[in-house]
Amino acid sequence: MAEITKEQVLKVLERVNDPELRVNIVDLGLVYDVEITEDNNVGIDMTLTYPGCPIGPLIQMQVEAALKSIPGVNQVDVRFVWDPPWTPDRMSERLKKARQMGLI
């Protein structure tokens, strides 16, 4: 069985965009934690930009599909967490710079 790495998981999650902001969920800082078990089950703790976000189910489906595209992944568990709440401070440095320049 091939070993699945956190880096591999995050790279695949960079293909999942927040449809409203058109930015990937990793750069947005929505992914809080990645857990990979010995059985190649992948658990993701993530959040949304706000708790009542109506696109949560869509993003969850996209995350599950992206992770299941990794060879060897068995089960995927996407868990939404609200503590700590998301703020723009969680964005990647690259995204913060683009925001300061008015690009997003």
WORA-V129360 format. One record per pair of residues at least 12 apart in sequence whose C-alpha atoms are under 8 Angstrom apart, sorted by the first residue. I is the first residue (numbers start at 0). GAP is how many residues later the second one is. D is the distance in Angstrom with one decimal. If there is no record, write none. Layout:
i/gap/d
I/GAP/D
I/GAP/D
//
This chain:
i/gap/d
0/71/6.7
1/69/7.8
1/70/6.3
2/37/7.5
2/69/8.0
3/32/7.3
3/36/6.8
3/68/7.6
3/69/7.6
4/31/7.6
5/28/6.4
5/29/7.7
5/30/7.5
8/25/7.8
8/58/6.8
8/61/7.9
9/16/6.9
11/54/6.2
11/55/6.8
11/58/7.9
12/12/7.0
12/13/6.5
12/50/6.6
12/53/6.6
12/54/7.4
13/12/5.6
13/13/7.5
14/51/7.6
15/43/7.4
15/46/6.4
15/47/6.5
15/50/7.5
16/42/7.8
17/41/7.0
18/36/7.8
20/83/8.0
25/66/7.9
26/64/5.5
26/65/4.9
26/67/7.9
26/68/6.5
27/60/7.6
27/62/6.8
27/63/4.5
27/64/6.5
27/67/7.4
28/57/7.7
28/61/4.8
28/62/4.7
28/63/6.6
29/16/5.4
29/17/5.1
29/18/6.0
29/19/7.4
29/56/7.1
29/60/7.6
30/13/7.2
30/14/6.3
30/15/4.3
30/16/6.6
31/12/7.6
31/13/5.4
31/14/5.1
31/15/7.3
32/12/5.0
32/13/6.9
38/35/7.3
39/32/6.6
39/33/5.2
39/34/5.7
39/35/7.4
40/32/6.0
40/33/5.2
40/34/4.7
40/35/5.9
40/36/7.9
41/25/7.8
41/31/7.0
41/32/7.7
41/33/6.3
41/34/4.9
41/35/6.3
42/33/5.8
42/34/4.6
42/35/5.9
42/36/7.4
43/32/7.9
43/33/6.2
43/34/4.9
43/35/5.9
44/33/6.3
44/34/4.9
44/35/5.9
44/36/6.4
45/32/7.3
45/33/6.2
45/34/5.1
45/35/5.9
46/33/5.1
46/34/5.3
46/35/6.1
46/38/7.6
46/39/6.9
47/32/7.7
47/38/6.9
48/37/5.7
48/38/7.3
49/35/7.8
49/36/7.1
50/31/7.0
59/18/6.7
62/15/7.6
63/12/6.2
63/13/7.7
63/14/7.2
//
